[in-house]
């Protein structure tokens, strides 16, 4: 029976949910890694966002998959706690090898514990809002399968997009995807980048200058969501004041549900975007 099943949600540090949000629902987090010239750090555990931006002034670190032993250790712990099911919501397989690595590891260790692997096809709070949807569904009595369906439904109704000061970090990190070729740096053309249905970056629109790009991102949100009630998050890279101002603009011009929040991007994502990122992630929700 459903009430005999004990389900745990696992995600990774690219979800950009706060520690408080994770703790509220007992969500477990696996850290991706930040690899520097002389050191290696677990994302959000061994390195903070402030430390990462200071590091970017000296070198451009690389990102790497979680340590296999971290994945194995967490899953062995969850199994020892008596979990019957795990819902693992991962950063897009189009942007990271994390999903495939975790799938291979869990296939070997799951035993009687069922692991429901979900490729989010997104990242940041796009992933985070899928995680929250699954967690709330479980809290309301859903089965693991129903909770997974809730998360996938969020992704189908979601638009996640962002603008950055420079494409230098995306290009050097090899995450430029389908964005390359649309930017005229001499003309100060800024792309509004989104995560497409395949889970890779693509250009949604273009604008001249950063401020105009913010306005264009707002216009794209209005075009996608219209008057539909929406859940909303705004993400930023060392730009909290701008993010909070953008949140207020969005709340004044769109039908935003309670619980909208601002979140900094994790160090492992900031490596690819640099300081100054602003992003909007929203999900259409049913009318009350």
Protein Blocks (a to p, Z undefined) as FASTA:
>chain_A
ZZlpccdddddfklopafklmmmnopacdddddddfkbccdehklpcfklmmmmmmmmcc
ddddddfklmmmmmmmmmmnopabdcdddddfklocklmmmmmmmmmmnmmaccddddeh
iahjllmmmmmmmmmmmmnopafklmmmmmmmmmmmpccddddfbfklmmmnopnmmmgo
pacfknopacdddddfkopacdfbdcedjklmmmmmmmmmmmmnmmaccddddddehilk
mmmmmmmmmmmmmccdehiacddddfklmmmnoghiacddddddddZZ
